[in-house]
Amino acid sequence: MPNANDDIQPTPPAPPAREQLNEAQRRAVSELLRVSPVADDLARRFRDAGFRLALVGGTVRDALLGRLGNDLDFTTDARPEDVLRIVRPWADAVWEVGIAFGTVGCQKKSNEDGETRTYQVEITTYRSEAYDRTSRKPVVSYGDSIEEDLVRRDFTVNAMAVVLPEKSFVDPHGGLEDLARRVLRTPAAPESSFSDDPLRMMRAARFAAQLGFTVADDVLAAMKSMAERLSIVSAERVREELNKLLLSSRPVEGIRLLVETGLADQAVPEIPAMRLERDEHHRHKDVYEHSLTVLEQAIDLEENGPDLTLRLAALLHDIGKPRTRRFEPDGRVSFHHHEVVGAKMSKKRLTALKYPNEMIKDVSRLVELHLRFHGYGTGEWTDSAVRRYVRDAGPLLSRLHKLTRSDCTTRNKRKAAALSRAYDSLEKRITELQEQEELDAIRPDVDGNEIMSILGVGPGPLVGKAYKHMLELRLEHGPMDHDEAVAALKEWWSEQGQDAESDRTR
């Protein structure tokens, strides 16, 4: 009699690791087929000109992770002048910004399945680069093989290539296995890699934040021992890497890594400086941990994607605390005016990192205003206070709402709920007054020209004083009709007495 289990097939053994990797390679090639109309066309042009072309680096990595976008990175044995000769008849636009480093950029539109896609393409000649001890710029030399090019890449997960148009996979440093393990290793010894380009140490923190990777022990040790080497990298490159980290999905993980390795001491020393020693009675929060929590909570409140201005303000809002900490006689710890000090420090650091002036102004203003809500206490806000709050925040009001709400990190649920209710009430008051008074564009009820006409004076400081007075009246009492405003201006003018007459005739 046949055994009842005869029809049950044994579970096949798990495929060996190499077969799993081969399957991952096939997935990558399949993902890359999406860009084939553009990539293959370009590769054929290079082949016809006697050169090789391969997709490389982040493009291959992202294909394996299933997150390939429309930014395509290629490497080639063609020199930059040959690359230009090949791509100019093909591309819709070409730029040479990076040509000194062997990179030619271009843009290409492609009609795929009835949809037009626009690809941003960068083509870099096989190369190696290194810094000397005093230079901020890499010395570029060109190579002759893709293997030579891949070994100078930052991490093994970025040292894979797909040669086109045949689509053969090149992975001489085990990047695929590291990708599967989600670990960051360097193709060469980490000390050699980071000496070639110290910014790679910050890039490790960025990839940890962006992709959720861990850093191999030897790479971490090299980052700690070589952190001071970051000082030779230009402020612009440090800024761009910091931006990518902050705009990632897990910026706090990257910031922790920067602080742990000492890289933050070189790039943004105000952040590790927030790790204040707590007094024995724990009368103040850990400012560093609090700031990281505020950053995470601000991110949770974002509505239209990552907001770099908000994230910078959240991270830096308390950097003035170390300089303002005082131990009071009654045992309390105070940080008087840390928002004002922090605003100045933010401006100085962001200026050193060559941020745009508008962003420097916005971030430092948010830092300066982040305590304004608490200055009014928990009582009922007057209309005047609401107007001043909106006026001072200006176009940053929405961000200030998010920053203020994020700044509540207390574990006391009752206190947190009370603060949330108080801010809900303030936002409601703002909405109500905005509907009544157009708060977003608060102006005096008479303008500068009317002031000169009513008072019979010409342009000068006196007009500015009158304008400021009328603005204060507008903030304090709300809108006035024209006759009331004129009367108020004349009353102020008469109170100026001889000083005003002297100013007028001077």
Secondary structure as GFF3:
##gff-version 3
##sequence-region A 1 506
A	DSSP	alpha_helix	17	32	.	.	.	ID=ss1
A	DSSP	three_ten_helix	33	35	.	.	.	ID=ss2
A	DSSP	alpha_helix	36	48	.	.	.	ID=ss3
A	DSSP	beta_strand	53	56	.	.	.	ID=ss4
A	DSSP	alpha_helix	58	64	.	.	.	ID=ss5
A	DSSP	beta_strand	71	76	.	.	.	ID=ss6
A	DSSP	alpha_helix	80	87	.	.	.	ID=ss7
A	DSSP	beta_strand	93	95	.	.	.	ID=ss8
A	DSSP	three_ten_helix	99	101	.	.	.	ID=ss9
A	DSSP	beta_strand	103	112	.	.	.	ID=ss10
A	DSSP	beta_strand	115	125	.	.	.	ID=ss11
A	DSSP	beta_strand	127	130	.	.	.	ID=ss12
A	DSSP	beta_strand	139	142	.	.	.	ID=ss13
A	DSSP	alpha_helix	146	151	.	.	.	ID=ss14
A	DSSP	three_ten_helix	156	158	.	.	.	ID=ss15
A	DSSP	beta_strand	161	164	.	.	.	ID=ss16
A	DSSP	beta_strand	168	170	.	.	.	ID=ss17
A	DSSP	alpha_helix	175	181	.	.	.	ID=ss18
A	DSSP	beta_strand	183	184	.	.	.	ID=ss19
A	DSSP	alpha_helix	190	196	.	.	.	ID=ss20
A	DSSP	alpha_helix	199	211	.	.	.	ID=ss21
A	DSSP	beta_strand	214	215	.	.	.	ID=ss22
A	DSSP	alpha_helix	217	225	.	.	.	ID=ss23
A	DSSP	three_ten_helix	227	232	.	.	.	ID=ss24
A	DSSP	alpha_helix	235	246	.	.	.	ID=ss25
A	DSSP	alpha_helix	251	261	.	.	.	ID=ss26
A	DSSP	alpha_helix	263	267	.	.	.	ID=ss27
A	DSSP	three_ten_helix	272	274	.	.	.	ID=ss28
A	DSSP	alpha_helix	287	301	.	.	.	ID=ss29
A	DSSP	alpha_helix	308	316	.	.	.	ID=ss30
A	DSSP	alpha_helix	321	324	.	.	.	ID=ss31
A	DSSP	beta_strand	326	327	.	.	.	ID=ss32
A	DSSP	beta_strand	333	334	.	.	.	ID=ss33
A	DSSP	alpha_helix	338	352	.	.	.	ID=ss34
A	DSSP	alpha_helix	357	369	.	.	.	ID=ss35
A	DSSP	three_ten_helix	372	376	.	.	.	ID=ss36
A	DSSP	alpha_helix	383	393	.	.	.	ID=ss37
A	DSSP	three_ten_helix	394	396	.	.	.	ID=ss38
A	DSSP	alpha_helix	397	406	.	.	.	ID=ss39
A	DSSP	alpha_helix	413	437	.	.	.	ID=ss40
A	DSSP	three_ten_helix	439	441	.	.	.	ID=ss41
A	DSSP	alpha_helix	448	455	.	.	.	ID=ss42
A	DSSP	alpha_helix	461	477	.	.	.	ID=ss43
A	DSSP	alpha_helix	482	505	.	.	.	ID=ss44
###
